[in-house]
Amino acid sequence: MNKNLRIAILGCGNMGLAFAKAFLHYNLLQREDLLLLGRDDAQCARLGQALPDLPVGQLGAQTGQYDVVMVAVKPQDFGKAAAGLRAVLQPEQLVLSIMGGIPIARLQQELGHQRVMRAMPNTPVLLGMGITGFSAAPEVERSLLHKVENLLNATGRSIFLEDETMLDAVTAVSGSGPAYFYYIVQAMIRAGQELGFSESVAGLLVKQTMLGAFHLLNNSDQSLDQLIANVASKGGTTEAALREFRAGRLQDTLVAGMKAAQQRATELAKE
């Protein structure tokens, strides 16, 4: 592998472009070391407008000149993309998949290629505040793992998992996690409206509360139980709300939902 990795990105939707922009923003790659691969001339033209002065092209022989090929197509499109990619991959290249639900063994089989890594980012990577879990095939050397980790960290933080099956749990906890958060925010805004606020005022109250609570949590050495107790005075308003949440088994419902997400991720990997 070259000292400075050269990366081709296949599937330049929101996630693929988020990684491309992060690599450039943090000077992890020179513009000439990054190739955006479009599926047709029209998409290549759009990519050229979105990120001017970057090399853009379709899957072909030039793809084999890059150290890493990041596969960011939709999982349902992988079968079609795999045939074209398999034809141009070189043995020394690394394939880094950020597709959900497709295990390393299937990637290796359909690509006829052993040097494969799999990563599961979440949507906050679009702001450089994501978290990405990743695993690798045994054929990927440790030194390369560290280089890829640096790249993934450009969009937030990352965590390496030796057991690839734990990526299903990553999907359930952090991959799908933003949707759980939005769901709770939505419920709180609705409650604010039912209490008499306009949607905009309720939204401001809830979003700023969530933001402030996160920063308190992130900068505190207290446990979650203690942080809750700091707000919930005995016999007070917060305690009344928490009592209702417990009666409705809100925490158990959230846990059950996340386990269902993990189960579905496991099922998708087998389809």
N, C-alpha and C positions, 0 to 999 in steps of 0.2 A: 504494500500500500504506500502511496505517496505521503509525504509529511503533511501536506495540505490536501485534504480530501476534496475531490471533485464530485458533485452530486447532480444527478438527473432526477427530476420529479415527474412521475407519471400519474396523471389525475390531478389537475390543478384547480380544484374547487376551493371552498373556503379554507379547509384544513391545509391542503397542499400549499396554497398561496401564503397562509399564515406562517408556515415553516420557512418558506422561501424569504419572506420579508424579514423574519427574525434572524435568519442566517446573515443577511446583508446588514441589518441594523446593528448587530453586535460584532460586525467585522470578522465573522467566523469564516466567511468565504469571500473571495473576489468575485465580481460580477461575471467574469469570464469562466469561473469554475462552477457555475450553476446553470443547468439546462432545464427549461420548462418544456414538457412534452404534451402537445395538444393532440386530440383524437382526429382532427381534420383541419383544413385550411382556415375555416371560419373561427374555430377556437384558437388557433395559433395567432390569428390577427387580434383577437380580443386579449390574449395574454400579452402580446406585444404592446398593446395600449395600456394595460394595467401595470406592467413593469417594464418601462422603456429601457432599451440598451441591454436587456438580458437576452442571451441566446434562447431562441424558441424554435422548435421543430416537431416533427412527428417521429414516432417510434421507428428507429432504423439503425443502420450500422454505427452512426455516431454515438448511440447510447452505450455501446461497448467500450467507449473511451473514458467513461466516468467510473470512479471508485465505488460509489454507492448509487443504487437506483432505489429511490423511495417510491413505493407503490401506494397511491392515495386515491385509487378509483373506488367507486361504490362496490361493496362486496358482491352484489348481484352481477356486476360487470366484469368481475375478475376472470371468469372462464374465457370470455372473449379476448381480454387483454393478455392473458397468460400465453396464448399461442404466439402472438407477436413478440412478446418479451422473451420467451424461451428461445426464439430463433436468433436473438442478437446478444444474449447474455454471454459474458466471458467467465471462465472458471474462477478467476481471482476477484471478481466483483462481489460486492455485498448487496443483497436485497433487503431493504428495510420496509416492512409492511406496516401501515397504520390503518389497515382495514379491520373492521370489527368482525369477530366470529370465524375467521379463517385461521386454523392452527398451522404451526410451523410445518408439521408433517405433510399437510395438503399443499402448502406453498412449495415445498421441496419436490413433491411428486409432480405437480402440474407444471412446474418450471424446469424440472430436470436439473435442479441446482441445489447444492447443499449449504452454501454460505448464506444463511437466512436469519434475520431478526424480525421480531414482531413487537409492535408498540401499541399502546392504547392511550391516546391523549383525550382530553376533554375540551369543550368549546372555549373556556377561558384562555386557551393558547392564542386565540385571536387578539388578546390584549397583552400577551406576554405574562399571563398569570395562571397558566394551566398547570396540571400535574399529569405526568405520563408514566405509566408502568410499562416496562419492557422486559423481554426475554430473548434468548438467543439459542440457536442450534449449537451443539458441541463443536462443530467445525469452525465457529467464529472465535478467533483468538482474543485473549483478555485485553491486549493493548488496543484492539479495535473497539472493544466494548467501551473503553474509557473515552475514545474519540467520539463515538456516537452519543454517549451520555452528555458530553459537552454540547453537542448539537441540540439534543433534546432540551437541555436546560435553558437554551436560548428562548424558549417559549414558556418558561416558568421553572418548574422543578421536575425531577424524574426519580424513579426508584426501580432498581434492577431486581427482578424476581427469577431465581434459579428454576423454580417450579412454574412452568408455563401455564399449567391449569389455573394458577392463581390470577391470571389475567381476566378470567371470567368474574372473579370477585372484584377486581379493579373496575371492570365494566359496571358492575352493580353499585359500587360505592362512589367512585369519582367520575367514571365515564357518563353514567346516567345522573349523577348527583346534582348537576345544575338544574335539571328539570324538577327534582324534589324541592329544591330551594325556591324556585319560581312558583311552584304549586303552593307552598306555605305562604310566600309573599302575597300571592293572589288571594288566598283565603283571608289573610289579615286585612288586605285592602277592602275586600268585600265586607268584612266585619266593621271596618271604619265607616263605610258608607251606610251600613244599617244602623250605626250609632249616630248618624246625622251629618257626616262630613261629605263634601264633594269627592269625586274620584281622584281629582288632582291633589287635594289636600290630604286625603287618606294615603295616597301613594307617596307623597313627600314624607309624611310621618313614619310610614312603615320602612321605606327604603333607607332613610337616614338612621333610623333605629337599628336596622340590620347592619349597616355599615359601621356604626359606632360600637355595637355589640361585638362584631368581629374583631375590631382593633383592640378592644378590652380583653377579649379572649386570647388574642395572639400575643399580647404583651403582659399577660398575667401569669404568675406562677401558682395561682390558686386552681383547685380542681373545679370541674364543671358543677359538681354539687354545691361547692362553696359559692361560686358565682351566682348560681340560682338562688341560694339562700340570701345573698347580699341584696337581692331585689325583692324576695318574697318574705315580707314581714309577717310574723305570726298573726293570724286573724285579719290580714289585710286583703287588698284587692288582687294582688298577684297570686296569693295563695288560693283565692276563690277560683281563679282561672285555671291554675294547675290542678286543683281538685277535679274540675270538670274534664280536663285533658286525661287525667288518670282514669276517671270513670269510663271514659270513651275508649280507653286503651290506645291512645294516640301513639305512644312509643312502640307498642307491640305491632300496631298496624304498619308503621314505617319500617320496622325490622322485617316484617313479613313481605312487604313490597320489595325490599332490596334483595331478599332471598329469592323472590320470584324472578327478579331481573337476572340474578346469577344463573338460575336454572334455565332461563330462556337463552342466555348467552351460550350455555353448554349445549343446548339443543341445536342452536344455529350452527355451531361448529360441526355438527354431525350431518347436517342437511346437504 
